[in-house]
């Protein structure tokens, strides 16, 4: 098995500089050999700051570099499809941020491209790699709650709560903005991972802050995207699941998942306002017993922590990616999971627009059509 160091190019330098570059630098088997920014001077400055040998302002130039075996993309969603397509067509391995693309058809095309070109593509669904979440998944699999009767998920944040925060791509529908894209993409993936497929859904999306200052004009500009999402899901096994998302509230309980079954209850939650990866705890109770915290096993804990908590989870995603690259196979969470998350987002928009429940095809059915 090949255990060589993999040369990675980082495309996208906001989240890329905060999480991807530090994560790849800390990983013993990855080396950042190139960086992309649309402004070549910015690209050069970032390369200099992080001792990266190559700076480029086009993804086509990035994939021509012999040292680049793999590419990570963390640009805004509207750029994902074209950039990822260039990477996959060049036969390079791909790590893609969520939301995968602007719609499920684009995501499906990327999935097919990765399959045809035999490259390993992962989507950064990092909750699958967080200790508390992994333990919660183990308890669910062990039958702790018995037959599921109700699932309730609340994910509340204040990242967009400040009305003076300026208008940017997050406020634009055509650029893939909104809370459903940024948070719902994760939630749909972990619902699929923890509980299985969705049979049908109903969505109500709203905008609490309807206008924001456009930095280029200084004028108020309408916000086209959602910052609150209320979703009702019926899972394939019949379990009802309520998912509530907000990016504009100051909530003491930021991220909470509750599962109620005929044998017991499991709760996963975090009150950490500053770091959406760390701070998760798990509680459980069997019928008739009080809810009590269950300690997360030491072997699941992160071996190294960083000032930005997202880096620890990202490194585990990279581990998974490298395993796929070594074994020359697809790995979970791949673009396949990215397609499903995107499909559920597309159908949520459809449900909201039509004010109706929408049936969800199985992932296999959707990929075959």
Secondary structure as UniProt FT lines:
FT   STRAND          6..11
FT   HELIX           16..20
FT   HELIX           21..26
FT   TURN            28..29
FT   STRAND          30..36
FT   HELIX           40..49
FT   TURN            50..51
FT   STRAND          54..56
FT   HELIX           59..64
FT   TURN            66..67
FT   STRAND          70..73
FT   HELIX           77..79
FT   HELIX           80..89
FT   TURN            90..91
FT   STRAND          93..96
FT   HELIX           104..116
FT   TURN            117..118
FT   STRAND          121..123
FT   HELIX           126..129
FT   HELIX           131..141
FT   TURN            142..145
FT   STRAND          148..156
FT   TURN            159..160
FT   TURN            163..164
FT   HELIX           169..171
FT   TURN            173..176
FT   HELIX           180..184
FT   HELIX           185..195
FT   STRAND          198..206
FT   STRAND          211..214
FT   TURN            215..217
FT   STRAND          220..222
FT   STRAND          228..235
FT   TURN            236..237
FT   STRAND          240..246
FT   STRAND          255..261
FT   STRAND          264..270
FT   STRAND          281..286
FT   TURN            287..288
FT   STRAND          292..294
FT   HELIX           298..300
FT   HELIX           310..327
FT   HELIX           335..354
FT   STRAND          358..359
FT   HELIX           363..368
//
